[in-house]
Amino acid sequence: MSITLLYWILIALMLVGVVGAVVPGLPGSSLIVVAILVWGFVQGLSAISLALGVAVVVLLLSVGIDFLATYWGAKRAGASKWGQIGAIIGLVLGILGLLPALPVGGPLLGILIGPLLGAFIGEFLSRRQLELELRLKAAFKASLGIVVGSLVGNLIQGALALATVIVFVFTTFPPGVAG
């Protein structure tokens, strides 16, 4: 395999990683890190030091963004601590695939539905003093906040992942690879 072909295959893998940073259940920033490391083993680790440093920081930020976006969405929607904790528990259960298997979508839907369901249940339980209709409205509002927060978090992760790929291309684009 030529070095040029390998380079473009790795760029394609990184672009899949950008998509994965936005779409839950697909490999994201970690795929980008692996592709950068492969290039580093081929070209020498000194050739990727800046790109690898950026990728590792983005990978660490991505983990935090998942949790912070879920928390922020719940908080902005007025969720109680129970709703916020439920959302985080639901996210962890969804990430680990511990939610009941769904007929369509499997773990991917678990990651999407986990925080939503967790926030709904947590908020519903915390509002015991309200009548049923108000409890359901509060729980739905908290769940909706989770969805919005998760979407914002995913978009931020996608932007960071794309920035990592751009840094890689600008710091490693070897002469003659374009052809």
Number of C-alpha atoms within 10 A of each C-alpha: 5 6 13 15 12 15 22 13 13 20 19 14 19 27 18 17 26 26 20 22 29 23 18 19 18 15 18 25 33 20 22 32 24 17 20 28 19 17 19 18 12 13 13 12 15 10 17 21 17 15 23 23 13 19 26 16 13 23 23 12 15 23 12 12 21 21 17 16 22 28 25 21 25 33 18 14 20 17 29 20 16 19 33 27 20 26 32 24 18 27 26 19 20 24 20 12 17 14 19 11 12 11 7 8 10 15 22 18 19 27 22 20 20 26 31 28 23 28 36 30 21 24 31 24 16 18 18 11 9 12 9 12 9 14 19 18 14 23 29 21 19 31 31 18 25 33 19 18 25 27 18 19 24 22 15 19 27 22 15 22 30 20 17 28 23 14 18 23 14 11 14 19 12 12 8 7 12 9 6
